[in-house]
Amino acid sequence: IPPERRGKAMGVVMGAYSFAAVLGVPAGLELARRGGFHVPFFAVAGLGVLVAGLAIVLLPSMRGHLGGAAAPGSALRELRALVSRPLVVLSYLATASVMMASFLIIPNISAYVQHNLGYPRDRLGLLYLAGGALSFVVMRTAGPLLDRLGAFRTSLAGAALLVGVLYAGFHAYVPALPVIGVFVGFMTSTTICNISYSTLASKVPLPAERARFASIQSAVQHLSSALAAFLSARMLRELPDGQLDGMDGVAALAIAFTLAFCPLLLWIERRVALD
């Protein structure tokens, strides 16, 4: 996909995440309710086997970009060369910051809206349905905007919304805000930030570097999300009535990572334009 149309393409591809939230989360909750907590795990394993088989059968090998690759045995040297480039390091820092901002909240959001905000457990599926549906629309809209405005300016809208939602919905909750508005606002804003950095990050590596770049990026995503979940668990305390104490501090830390994300994206965008 040419760089000038990559935002639109990423919007289409990443729409799968929203589709999964629309169908997968409510389906998982229903499967767990009917058959126990272990049933969704078996369902995901079965779908994984199915998708892997379809990928092997239907997707092309896509080895054309390896024509000018280095000789075998140089993988470690190439890896060191990749991670020593400042632009790549900045890209991974942006990945870590946006994942930290999101996953400080995501593992706790269900318990928070139920016990702190009083949202009923049997209507959680509606939250994910509304959030996923709107995120899908935002994905398809933000993609073309990225191509026209650039990643930084598009991400500013998502970051501004995310900071507002984190402050008014988690740090200092405003009682007039509906729970579904807080939830949907959080999902929508993180969607805009994610598609902005994903589109820009796709322009950082050379074609022959994309697989190892994406592999390390995926590792950074998982490490950052795990670290964020660990930190939030250490910062939070469950009160006798089930409410989470300390969410204001967790939200403040998420706001800090969100504010750090935008200048990183601006720096990357300028470096990519120069390269």
N, C-alpha and C positions, 0 to 999 in steps of 0.2 A: 504494500500500500504506500503510495507517495506520501511524504511528510505533510504536504498541504491538505491531504484528505484523511490523515490518520486519526484525528479527533472524532470524526463521524464514524469511522470504522470501529474505534475503541468503544464508542457509545453503543453500537450494535452488539459487539461481543460481550461487553460488561453488563449488558441488559440481562444476561443469563443469571447474574447474581440477584437482581431484583425479581426475576422470574422464580428463582429458587426460594426467595423470601415469601413471595405470594403463595406458592404452592407447597414448598418443602416444609417450612416451619409449622404452618397449621396442620399439615399432614403428619409431621412428626409428633406434634402434641396429641393429635387424635389417636395415632398408633400407640403412643405410650399410655394414653388413658384406657384404651381398650385391651391392650395385651401386655402392658408392663414396660418399664423403662428400657429393656433390652431390645424390644422389637424394632425401634427406629435404627439401631445399629446394624441389625441384620438386613434391614431394607437398604441402608446406605451401601453395605458391602455388596449386596446383589446388584444394585445399580452401578457400582464401580466396575464389577466384572463385565456387565453389559456394555458400558461405555468404553472400556478398554478394548473389548472385542470389536466394537464398531470402529474405533479409531484405527486399529490394525488393518481392518478390511477396507475402510472407505477413504482414509486420509493418505495423501501422497507422501513419499519419503522426504521430499524437500531437502535434497542434498546438493542442489545446484550452487549454493553459495559457498560450498567447500572447495570449489575448484582451485582457488588460489591459496588454500590454507597451508600452514606450515607443516613440515615433515612430522611424522609420528615421533613421540617421545618428548615433544616440546610443550606438553600440556601444562606442566607445573610452571614453566618459565612464562608461558602466555598468561596464566592465571595471575602470577605476580605482577606482570606488566599491566594487566587490566586494573587490578585493585590499587596500583600505585598512581594511577591517573587522578588528579584532583577532581575532575568533572565526575568521574565514577563514584568517588568517595562522597561528594556532595549529593549525588543522586541517592545513594544508600542512606545518608543522613536524613534526607527528605522522606524516604520510605519509612525510616524508623520513627520520625516525628509524627507523621500522620497516623501510623499504626498505634503508637502510644496514645495519642489523643483519643482514638476511637476505642481501644480495648481497655483503657482505664474504666470506661463506662459500660461497654457491651456486656461483659459477664455478669454485671450487677443490675442491669436495667430492669430485668423481669422482677426480681425481688424488690427493687426500689419502687416501681410503679404499683406493685401490689400492696406492700406493707407501709410504705411512706406516703404514697398518694392515694391509697385506698381503691385501686382498680381491681375489679373482680377477676379471679383466676380463670374462670370459664369463658372470659371474653378476651383473653390474651391473643388468640388467633386473629381477632379483628384488628388488633394493633399491627401485627405483622402483615396482614393482608393490605391494610391501608398504606402502611409504610412502604411495602414492596411495590405496590401498584404505582404510587406516586414517584418512587425512585426510578421505576422503569421509564416513566414519562420524562423525568428529569434527565436520565441518561441519554435518551434520544434527542433531547433538546440541547443539552450541554455539549454534545459532540460537535455539531456544526459551529456552535459558538466558539469552541476551542480553536477551530480552524480559522475563524475570522479574527478573534480577539487575542488569542494566545493563552497559554496555560496560566500565567501569573494573574492576569486580569480576571479570568474566569474563576480561578481559585479564590480570589479575594471575596467574591460573592458567597462562595461556600464557607469560607473561613469566618466571615462576618456573621452569617447565619448561625454557624456552629458555636461561636463564642456567645452570641445572644441566647441560644438555647441552653448552653451549659450553665450560663449565669442564672437565667430566669427559671430554668427548669430543674437544676440540680444544686447549684451553689446557694442561691437564695430564692427558693421556690416562691413564685407569685401565685397565690391561690386561685386567682381568676383564670389562669391558663388551664385549658382542658388537657387532660392526660394524653389524649390522642394527638393533640397539637404538639406537645413536647416530644412525643415518640416519633411522629412523622417528621417533625423539624430536624430531629437528630439524624434520622436515617437519610433524609434528603441532603442535608449539609455535608455529611460524610461521603455521600455519593458524589457530590460535585468535587470535593477535595480529592477523592480517590481517582476519578476519571482524569482530573487535571494532571496529577503527578504520573499516572500510568502512561498517558499519552506523551508527556514530555520525556519520561524515562525511556520510552521506546526509541527516541531519537539519539540517545547517548551512545550506545555501542555501534560498532561497525557490523555489517551483515554477518561476517564470520565469527563475531564475538557474542552474538545475541543469546545463544543457548547458555553459555557459561555466565554471562551477565544476568540473565533471567533466573538462573539457578541460585546464584548468590543473593539476588534480590528476594527471591522466595524465602531463602533461609533467614534473611534480615527481617522479612515480614513476620515469620513465625516466631523468631526469637524476641522481636519487639512486642508482639501480642502476648506472648507468654510472660515476659517481664512486666508488662503493664497489668496483666491479670494478677500476677504475684504481688505487685506493689499495692494495687487496690485492695486486695485481700488483707494485706498487712495494715493498711490505713483504716479499714472499716471495722466496725464492731456491731454485732447484733444485740439489740436491746431485748429485754424480756418480752415485750409485745411484738417482736419480730421486725421492728423497724431497723434500718441501717443507720448507725451513727458514724459520722465522718465523711458523708458524701460531699459536703461542701469543700473539704480539702481535696478530695479526689477530683472534683470538678475544676477546682482552681489549678491543679496540676495539668489537667487536660487542656485547659485554656492556655496555659503557658506553652505546651507543645504545639498547639494550633498557631499561636502567634509566632513561634519559631519556624513553622512550616513555610509561611508565605515568603519571607526574605530568601530562604533557601531556594524556593522555586524561581524567584526572580533572578537569582545568581546563576542558576542552571540554565534558564532560558536565554540569558545573555551570552553565556559561554557556548551554548549550542549554536546560536546565531553566528557567533564569531568563527566557530569551527566549520 
